[in-house]
């Protein structure tokens, strides 16, 4: 496990903390909602969706989050500015959880940021994400709006090996890294994500997480879910194979020091949270040998094993 020193930084996003030394804080879990082909979405362009079912899904995730002690972030995905605004309005009204503003299109992310600013909820909003291809205009937008929290995706076709992903973040002598560029826009909390290409190369992702935490101290995590579901569809695996493979894939980055995980569709919360919570408990118990104790009263070690 990486970053056992006091160099590890923590980030506070609304009412949750993440980062720090291994064993101190529980893993933050990020489930996606309104994603492409999500069965609650009726029209991806307008953002029309089944509000009753969406509320049921949100409440179920909150319940399992409370039961294990793993905080949650909501990954709000949209394909148009109109849809993003509609989704965010619902999330702001029906949940107190922090959320990510996520889209493959910069104009959609911008619409989400401006709406969050207008609603006065930038303390809950995380921009996802700044990456190597991000323009200076996109970076300047963070400063213009006053974004407080952002993810940096440190991965690309030319940045595959762990050392290259680290270089993207910290920069070189003649080129500032993405961390410096984002900090210059006044962003208070930076979450780093070295990316996941496919399941076998998750070993490189784990090594990158370890290196990033050791070199920068910033919270770091990844999104193994995309690679997991692509592989499962190819192999035509269903439950229970999905859950068994998923638990293993999500557990692996935790031993490299991952502070957050994108776990895919929010409907999978029922098995994801217990799986990750148990891993957090084991990591925290091991950390006791280094004099490290849980930093929050509802850590999974207590929620799942001591308080019950």
C-alpha positions as CSV (number, residue, x, y, z in Angstrom):
1,X,0.0,0.0,0.0
2,X,1.3,3.4,-0.9
3,X,1.5,6.8,0.8
4,X,1.9,5.7,4.4
5,X,3.7,8.9,5.2
6,X,2.2,12.2,6.3
7,X,2.7,13.6,2.8
8,X,-0.6,12.2,1.8
9,X,-3.2,14.9,1.3
10,X,-6.9,14.8,2.0
11,X,-9.6,16.5,0.0
12,X,-13.0,17.7,1.3
13,X,-15.8,17.7,-1.2
14,X,-19.0,19.0,0.5
15,X,-19.4,16.7,3.4
16,X,-17.0,13.9,2.5
17,X,-13.3,13.4,2.9
18,X,-11.0,11.3,0.7
19,X,-7.3,10.7,0.4
20,X,-4.8,10.5,3.3
21,X,-2.9,7.5,4.4
22,X,-4.0,3.9,3.7
23,X,-6.4,2.8,6.4
24,X,-7.5,6.2,7.6
25,X,-10.5,7.0,5.3
26,X,-12.9,4.7,3.5
27,X,-12.9,4.5,-0.3
28,X,-15.2,6.9,-2.0
29,X,-17.5,5.1,-4.5
30,X,-18.7,6.7,-7.7
31,X,-21.7,5.3,-9.5
32,X,-22.9,6.5,-12.9
33,X,-26.5,7.7,-13.5
34,X,-28.2,8.8,-16.7
35,X,-25.4,7.0,-18.7
36,X,-25.9,5.9,-22.3
37,X,-28.6,3.1,-22.5
38,X,-29.6,3.7,-18.9
39,X,-33.1,2.3,-18.8
40,X,-34.5,5.2,-16.8
41,X,-33.6,7.7,-19.6
42,X,-36.4,8.2,-22.1
43,X,-34.7,10.8,-24.4
44,X,-31.0,11.4,-24.3
45,X,-31.2,14.8,-26.1
46,X,-33.9,16.4,-23.9
47,X,-32.9,14.6,-20.8
48,X,-36.4,13.3,-20.1
49,X,-36.3,10.4,-17.7
50,X,-38.3,8.4,-15.1
51,X,-38.0,10.6,-12.0
52,X,-39.8,8.1,-9.8
53,X,-37.3,5.3,-10.6
54,X,-34.4,7.6,-10.5
55,X,-35.3,8.6,-6.9
56,X,-35.6,4.9,-6.0
57,X,-32.1,4.2,-7.3
58,X,-30.6,7.2,-5.4
59,X,-32.3,6.1,-2.2
60,X,-31.0,2.5,-2.5
61,X,-27.5,3.7,-3.0
62,X,-27.6,6.0,-0.1
63,X,-28.9,3.2,2.1
64,X,-26.1,0.8,1.2
65,X,-23.5,3.7,1.5
66,X,-24.7,4.4,5.0
67,X,-24.6,0.7,5.9
68,X,-20.9,0.2,5.0
69,X,-19.6,3.7,5.7
70,X,-18.2,4.2,2.2
71,X,-19.1,7.8,1.0
72,X,-20.6,8.3,-2.4
73,X,-20.2,10.6,-5.4
74,X,-22.8,10.6,-8.1
75,X,-21.4,10.5,-11.7
76,X,-23.9,12.5,-13.7
77,X,-23.5,11.7,-17.4
78,X,-25.2,13.6,-20.2
79,X,-25.0,14.0,-23.9
80,X,-26.5,17.5,-24.4
81,X,-26.4,20.7,-22.4
82,X,-30.2,20.5,-22.0
83,X,-30.1,17.0,-20.6
84,X,-27.2,17.9,-18.2
85,X,-29.1,20.8,-16.7
86,X,-32.2,18.6,-16.3
87,X,-30.3,15.8,-14.6
88,X,-28.4,18.1,-12.3
89,X,-31.6,19.9,-11.2
90,X,-33.0,16.6,-10.2
91,X,-29.9,15.5,-8.3
92,X,-29.6,18.8,-6.5
93,X,-33.2,18.6,-5.4
94,X,-33.4,14.9,-4.5
95,X,-29.9,14.1,-3.0
96,X,-27.4,15.8,-0.7
97,X,-24.5,13.9,-2.2
98,X,-21.7,15.6,-4.1
99,X,-21.7,14.9,-7.9
100,X,-19.5,14.8,-10.9
101,X,-20.3,16.8,-14.0
102,X,-19.4,14.2,-16.7
103,X,-19.7,14.2,-20.5
104,X,-17.6,13.4,-23.5
105,X,-18.4,16.9,-24.8
106,X,-16.8,20.0,-23.3
107,X,-19.9,22.1,-24.1
108,X,-22.0,19.8,-22.0
109,X,-19.6,19.9,-19.1
110,X,-19.6,23.7,-19.4
111,X,-23.4,23.9,-19.2
112,X,-23.3,21.7,-16.1
113,X,-20.7,23.9,-14.4
114,X,-22.6,27.1,-15.2
115,X,-25.8,25.6,-13.9
116,X,-24.1,24.4,-10.7
117,X,-22.7,27.9,-10.2
118,X,-26.1,29.5,-10.7
119,X,-27.6,27.2,-8.2
120,X,-24.9,27.9,-5.6
121,X,-23.7,24.3,-5.4
122,X,-20.2,24.5,-6.6
123,X,-19.1,23.0,-3.3
124,X,-20.8,19.8,-4.3
125,X,-19.7,19.8,-8.0
126,X,-16.7,18.0,-9.3
127,X,-15.5,18.6,-12.9
128,X,-14.8,15.4,-14.8
129,X,-12.3,15.8,-16.3
130,X,-9.2,17.7,-17.4
131,X,-7.1,15.6,-19.6
132,X,-4.0,15.9,-21.9
133,X,-6.2,17.1,-24.8
134,X,-8.0,19.7,-22.8
135,X,-7.8,23.2,-24.3
136,X,-6.6,26.3,-22.6
137,X,-10.1,27.6,-23.0
138,X,-11.4,24.7,-21.0
139,X,-8.8,25.3,-18.3
140,X,-9.6,29.0,-18.2
141,X,-13.3,28.1,-17.7
142,X,-12.5,26.5,-14.4
143,X,-11.0,29.7,-13.1
144,X,-13.8,31.9,-14.6
145,X,-16.6,29.9,-12.9
146,X,-14.7,29.3,-9.7
147,X,-14.6,25.5,-9.8
148,X,-13.5,24.1,-6.5
149,X,-13.0,20.4,-7.3
150,X,-11.8,18.7,-10.5
151,X,-10.6,15.3,-11.7
152,X,-7.4,15.1,-13.8
153,X,-7.4,12.1,-16.2
154,X,-3.7,11.4,-16.7
155,X,-3.7,9.0,-19.6
156,X,-3.4,9.0,-23.4
157,X,-2.1,7.2,-26.4
158,X,1.4,8.5,-25.8
159,X,1.2,8.1,-22.0
160,X,0.7,4.4,-21.4
161,X,3.4,3.4,-18.9
162,X,3.0,4.5,-15.2
163,X,6.1,6.8,-15.4
164,X,4.5,8.5,-18.4
165,X,1.2,9.1,-16.7
166,X,3.0,10.5,-13.7
167,X,5.0,12.8,-16.0
168,X,1.7,14.1,-17.4
169,X,0.7,15.3,-14.0
170,X,4.0,16.7,-12.6
171,X,5.4,18.0,-15.9
172,X,8.9,18.4,-17.2
173,X,11.5,21.1,-17.1
174,X,10.1,22.9,-20.1
175,X,6.5,22.0,-19.7
176,X,4.2,22.4,-16.7
177,X,2.2,19.4,-15.7
178,X,-1.6,19.1,-15.5
179,X,-1.6,19.6,-11.8
180,X,0.1,23.0,-12.0
181,X,-2.2,24.0,-14.8
182,X,-5.3,23.2,-12.8
183,X,-4.0,24.7,-9.6
184,X,-3.3,28.0,-11.5
185,X,-7.1,28.2,-12.1
186,X,-7.7,28.2,-8.4
187,X,-9.1,24.7,-8.1
188,X,-8.9,23.7,-4.4
189,X,-9.2,19.9,-4.6
190,X,-7.6,17.9,-7.3
191,X,-8.4,14.2,-7.8
192,X,-6.0,12.3,-10.0
193,X,-7.0,9.4,-12.2
194,X,-4.3,7.5,-14.3
195,X,-6.9,5.8,-16.4
196,X,-7.7,2.1,-17.1
197,X,-7.1,0.8,-20.6
198,X,-8.2,-2.8,-20.1
199,X,-8.3,-5.4,-17.4
200,X,-4.8,-6.9,-17.7
201,X,-3.2,-3.5,-17.8
202,X,-4.9,-2.6,-14.5
203,X,-1.7,-3.7,-13.0
204,X,0.0,-0.6,-14.6
205,X,-2.8,1.5,-13.4
206,X,-2.3,0.3,-9.8
207,X,1.5,1.1,-10.1
208,X,0.6,4.5,-11.4
209,X,-1.7,5.1,-8.5
210,X,1.1,4.2,-6.1
211,X,3.6,6.4,-7.9
212,X,1.2,9.4,-8.1
213,X,0.4,9.2,-4.4
214,X,4.0,8.9,-3.4
215,X,5.2,11.8,-5.6
216,X,2.3,14.2,-5.3
217,X,0.4,13.2,-2.2
218,X,-2.9,14.0,-4.0
219,X,-5.9,11.7,-3.8
220,X,-5.9,9.2,-6.6
221,X,-8.3,6.6,-8.0
222,X,-9.5,5.0,-11.2
223,X,-12.4,3.7,-13.2
224,X,-11.9,-0.1,-13.6
225,X,-15.6,-0.5,-14.3
226,X,-15.5,0.4,-18.1
227,X,-12.9,-2.3,-18.8
228,X,-14.7,-4.8,-16.6
229,X,-18.0,-4.5,-18.4
230,X,-16.5,-4.5,-21.8
231,X,-14.7,-7.7,-21.0
232,X,-17.8,-9.3,-19.4
233,X,-20.0,-8.5,-22.5
234,X,-17.4,-10.0,-24.8
235,X,-17.3,-13.2,-22.7
236,X,-21.1,-13.0,-22.2
237,X,-20.8,-13.4,-18.5
238,X,-23.8,-12.7,-16.3
239,X,-24.5,-12.7,-12.6
240,X,-22.9,-14.2,-10.5
241,X,-19.8,-14.1,-12.6
242,X,-20.1,-10.4,-13.0
243,X,-20.2,-9.8,-9.3
244,X,-17.3,-12.2,-8.6
245,X,-15.1,-10.7,-11.2
246,X,-16.2,-7.2,-10.3
247,X,-15.3,-7.6,-6.7
248,X,-11.8,-8.7,-7.6
249,X,-11.3,-5.9,-10.2
250,X,-12.4,-3.2,-7.7
251,X,-10.3,-4.6,-4.9
252,X,-7.0,-4.6,-6.8
253,X,-6.4,-0.8,-6.9
254,X,-7.2,-0.5,-3.2
255,X,-3.9,-2.2,-2.3
256,X,-2.1,0.3,-4.4
257,X,-3.7,3.1,-2.3
258,X,-6.7,4.1,-4.4
259,X,-8.9,6.6,-2.7
260,X,-11.9,6.5,-5.0
261,X,-13.3,4.1,-7.6
262,X,-15.8,4.6,-10.4
263,X,-17.8,1.4,-10.2
264,X,-20.1,1.8,-13.2
265,X,-23.9,1.7,-13.2
266,X,-25.4,2.9,-9.9
267,X,-27.6,-0.2,-9.9
268,X,-24.6,-2.3,-8.9
269,X,-24.3,-0.5,-5.5
270,X,-25.9,-3.4,-3.7
271,X,-22.9,-5.7,-4.2
272,X,-20.1,-3.1,-4.8
273,X,-20.4,-1.3,-1.5
274,X,-20.1,-4.5,0.7
275,X,-17.2,-5.8,-1.5
276,X,-15.2,-2.5,-1.2
277,X,-16.2,-2.0,2.5
278,X,-14.8,-5.4,3.5
279,X,-11.5,-4.6,1.6
280,X,-11.3,-1.2,3.4
281,X,-11.8,-2.9,6.7
282,X,-8.9,-5.4,6.0
283,X,-6.6,-2.6,4.8
284,X,-7.4,-0.5,7.9
285,X,-6.8,-3.4,10.2
286,X,-3.4,-4.0,8.6
287,X,-2.6,-0.3,8.9
288,X,-2.9,-0.6,12.7
289,X,0.6,-2.2,12.6
290,X,1.9,1.2,11.4
291,X,0.0,3.0,14.1
292,X,-2.7,4.2,11.7
293,X,-6.3,4.3,12.9
294,X,-9.6,5.0,11.1
295,X,-10.1,8.8,10.9
296,X,-13.9,8.7,10.8
297,X,-16.3,7.1,13.2
298,X,-18.3,5.3,10.5
299,X,-15.3,3.7,8.8
300,X,-16.2,0.3,7.3
301,X,-14.0,-1.5,9.8
302,X,-16.4,-0.2,12.5
303,X,-19.6,-0.2,10.5
304,X,-19.2,-3.8,9.3
305,X,-17.3,-5.5,12.1
306,X,-17.2,-3.5,15.4
307,X,-20.5,-1.6,15.6
308,X,-22.6,-4.6,14.7
